[in-house]
C-alpha cells in the first residue's frame, strides 16, 4: 500500500513494461505477416507485409495485350493500384486486430494516453 495514497509507481512501471513488451511482440508479428491483394480476377497479385510495405507484385501475362501496348500499360497500372489498395485494406484490418487492443489499453490506462506514440 502506498502511504501517500497515490499510484504505486512500481506497479505502474511494471504495467508499462508489460505493455511495451506486448507492443513489441505485435510489431514483430506485423513485420512477419504476409498479406495478399488481388485485382482483375487474379491477374495482378500484390504481397505486402503487416506494416503495408509492398514486397512482391505478380502480373499474369494474360493482362498484357501486345497488340495495344499503350492501353495495356494503363490497364496494368490500374490493376496494380487496385491490388495494392486491396492489400492495404487487409493490412489495416490486421493492424487493428494486432494493435487495437494495445491502443485501448494504453489510451485508457494512463491519463492523456502515451506521449510520443501517435494515435495513443
C-alpha positions in Angstrom: 0.0 0.0 0.0 1.3 3.4 -0.9 1.3 5.7 2.2 0.8 8.8 0.1 -2.5 7.5 -1.3 -1.2 8.0 -4.9 -0.5 5.4 -7.6 2.0 2.7 -6.9 4.9 3.7 -9.1 6.4 0.1 -9.1 3.1 -1.3 -10.3 2.8 1.4 -12.9 6.3 0.7 -14.2 5.6 -3.0 -14.4 2.4 -2.3 -16.3 4.3 0.0 -18.7 7.0 -2.6 -19.3 4.4 -5.3 -19.9 2.6 -3.1 -22.4 5.9 -2.3 -24.1 6.6 -6.0 -24.5 3.2 -6.7 -25.9 3.6 -3.8 -28.3 7.0 -5.1 -29.5 5.5 -8.6 -30.0 2.6 -7.2 -32.0 5.0 -5.2 -34.2 7.1 -8.3 -34.8 4.0 -10.2 -35.8 3.2 -7.4 -38.3 6.7 -7.4 -39.7 6.4 -11.2 -40.3 2.9 -11.2 -41.7 2.2 -11.6 -45.4 -1.0 -10.1 -46.8 -2.1 -10.5 -50.4 -4.2 -8.2 -52.5 -5.6 -9.0 -55.9 -7.4 -7.3 -58.8 -8.6 -8.2 -62.3 -9.8 -11.6 -61.1 -6.3 -12.5 -60.0 -4.4 -11.0 -63.0 -2.5 -8.9 -60.6 -1.4 -10.0 -57.1 0.4 -7.8 -54.6 2.1 -9.1 -51.4 2.7 -6.7 -48.6 3.9 -7.1 -45.0 1.8 -6.3 -42.0 3.1 -2.8 -41.9 2.0 -2.2 -45.5 5.3 -2.3 -47.3 5.0 -3.9 -50.8 7.2 -7.0 -51.0 6.1 -8.5 -54.4 4.0 -7.8 -57.4 3.0 -10.6 -59.8 1.3 -9.7 -63.1 -0.2 -12.6 -65.1 0.9 -12.4 -68.8 -2.7 -12.6 -69.8 -3.1 -9.0 -68.6 -0.8 -7.8 -71.4 -2.2 -7.3 -74.9 0.8 -7.0 -77.3 -1.5 -5.5 -80.0 -2.2 -2.5 -77.8 0.8 -1.7 -75.6 -0.4 1.8 -74.6 -3.8 0.8 -73.4 -2.3 -2.4 -71.8 0.2 -0.3 -69.8 -2.6 1.9 -68.4 -4.7 -1.2 -67.6 -1.9 -2.9 -65.8 -1.1 0.3 -63.9 -4.7 0.5 -62.8 -4.8 -3.2 -61.8 -1.6 -2.9 -59.8 -3.0 0.2 -58.0 -6.3 -1.7 -57.3 -4.4 -4.7 -55.9 -2.3 -2.5 -53.7 -5.4 -0.9 -52.3 -6.9 -4.3 -51.7 -3.8 -5.4 -49.8 -3.8 -2.1 -47.8 -7.4 -2.8 -46.7 -6.4 -6.2 -45.4 -3.3 -4.7 -43.7 -5.5 -2.2 -41.9 -7.7 -5.0 -40.6 -4.6 -7.0 -39.5 -3.1 -3.9 -37.8 -6.3 -3.2 -35.9 -6.5 -6.9 -34.9 -2.9 -6.9 -33.5 -2.6 -3.3 -32.2 -6.1 -2.3 -31.4 -6.3 -3.9 -28.0 -3.0 -2.4 -27.1 -4.1 1.1 -28.1 -7.2 0.7 -26.0 -5.1 -0.4 -23.0 -2.5 2.3 -23.4 -5.1 5.1 -24.0 -7.4 4.0 -21.2 -4.8 3.1 -18.7 -3.0 6.4 -18.4 -4.3 10.0 -18.4 -3.7 11.6 -21.8 -2.6 8.3 -23.4 1.1 7.6 -24.1 3.1 10.6 -25.0 5.2 10.2 -28.1 3.1 7.3 -29.6 0.8 8.6 -32.4 -2.8 7.5 -32.0 -2.5 6.6 -28.4 
